[in-house]
């Protein structure tokens, strides 16, 4: 192994941890695999009907707040180490070693999940979450073991540490309130059991406090969950509205611009086409029948464009009677065939409200991009130029901007 590869093998996990301290993983393009085990799916469910996108973000939040996670793991290991040093018997030493092994496994799983999530590879989400639940029961059992000793200092240290960790659960795992309640139970219930077995009457107060603590903190977890998940849903709905045309439901200009930029910068470099569509005769419809009928015509046109294109194509309304289609995987000939179909479909008569027959048409300008042509501004200019040419040729036709010689090719709708 070379010096550089050895350095990467040793420092790789730590460099990943530095990356984990950055932005929230739900917002940094990371993808964590859905949970497969039914029990863990139920425990991790937010308890509210949400979209798949919000569910993905909530799952990513289970891996967030890594500094808090590291502090909790380190604290638990150190407390158990102190217990093993003060009481070097088989129980304390064995429990410390078991907790250390579990913590190392959890750390390894966390690093694996972060590394694979950036590459869109399957992540061991179930194992990571299972380790989280087991670790919290380990924390509670550490308090139980300490309460069985005659060491007041260790008892105070362990119980205080356990309660502090349990409080942090509400902040770190708010996206899964059912799981929080189970983890809280794993932390706190052993304290009650230890108090009962200690023989010290004063510690029985714990038995009265713990149900109240579980109820209050568990209720807080559900309240925080509902508030923050509702905010996520509202944010998603607002984003959806900002990227949709309010009249037709198609993508709007900003959404199309973002999609075009993404395609132009895609390293895969697949062929795609941009088709500008402008309605012919739409102004006369507005002038004759009013804007209400005009809006209905635009809605009908949007539906025809959806029907004529594939599910993978992006259909957008730029404004007024101007539409645009972004079609991936189409070469020049395929794009021309699609444009001909659009012209034919738009030329069909339509019935809108009380108006029995409305006839409009459409002109289409096409610009195609191969692997070597990725300039969004230039593509839009070419498509617009082709559309202008189609209009000057008498409308109701489609024109493709030539790729080799920048010439113009005209295709009749007939």
GINORLIN-V759210 format. One record per backbone hydrogen bond with DSSP energy under -1.0 kcal/mol. CO is the residue of the C=O (numbers start at 1). NH is the residue of the N-H. Records with the same first field share a line. If there is no record, write none. Layout:
CO=NH + NH
This chain:
2=6
3=7
4=8
5=9
6=10
7=11
8=12
11=15
12=16
13=17
14=18
15=19
16=20
19=22
24=27
25=30
37=41
38=42
39=43
40=44
43=179
51=55
52=56
53=57
54=58
55=59
56=60
57=61
59=62
60=63
61=64
65=69
66=70
67=71
68=72
69=73
70=74
71=75
72=76
73=77
74=78
75=79
76=80
77=81
78=82
79=83
80=84
81=85
82=86
83=87
87=89
89=93
90=94
91=95
92=96
93=97
94=98
95=99
96=100
97=101
98=102
99=103
100=104
101=105
102=106
103=107
104=108
105=109
106=110
107=111
108=112
109=113
110=114
111=115
112=116
113=117
114=118
116=121
117=31
123=125
124=128
125=129
126=130
127=131
128=132
129=133
130=134
131=135
132=136
133=137
134=138
135=139
136=140
137=141
138=142
139=143
140=144
141=145
142=146
143=147
146=149
151=155
152=156
153=157
154=158
155=159
156=160
157=161
158=162
159=163
160=164
161=165
162=166
163=167
164=168
168=172
169=173
173=176
176=180
177=181
178=182
179=183
180=184
181=185
182=186
183=187
184=188
185=189
188=191 + 192
189=193
190=194
191=195
192=196
193=197
194=198
201=204
202=205
203=206
205=209
206=210
209=213
210=214
211=215
212=216
213=217
214=218
215=219
216=220
217=221
218=222
219=223
220=224
221=225
222=226
223=227
224=228
225=229
226=230
227=231
228=232
229=233
230=234
231=235
232=236
233=237
234=238
235=239
236=240
237=241
238=242
241=244
243=252
245=249
250=245
251=317
252=256
253=257
254=258
255=259
256=260
257=261
258=262
259=263
260=264
261=265
263=266
266=269
271=329
272=369
273=327
274=367
275=325
276=365
277=323
278=363
280=361
281=285
282=286
283=287
284=288
285=289
286=290
290=294
291=295
292=296
293=297
294=298
295=299
296=300
297=301
298=302
299=303
300=304
301=305
302=306
303=307
304=308
305=309
310=313
314=326
315=251
316=324
319=322
321=279
322=318 + 319
323=277
324=316
325=275
326=314
327=273
331=335
332=336
333=337
334=338
335=339
336=340
337=341
338=342
339=343
340=344
341=345
342=346
343=347
350=358
352=355
355=352
358=350
361=280
363=278
364=399
365=276
366=401
367=274
369=272
370=373
375=379
376=380
377=381
378=382
379=383
380=384
381=385
382=386
383=387
384=388
385=389
386=390
387=391
388=392
389=393
390=395
391=394
397=364
398=411
399=366
400=409
407=402
409=400
411=398
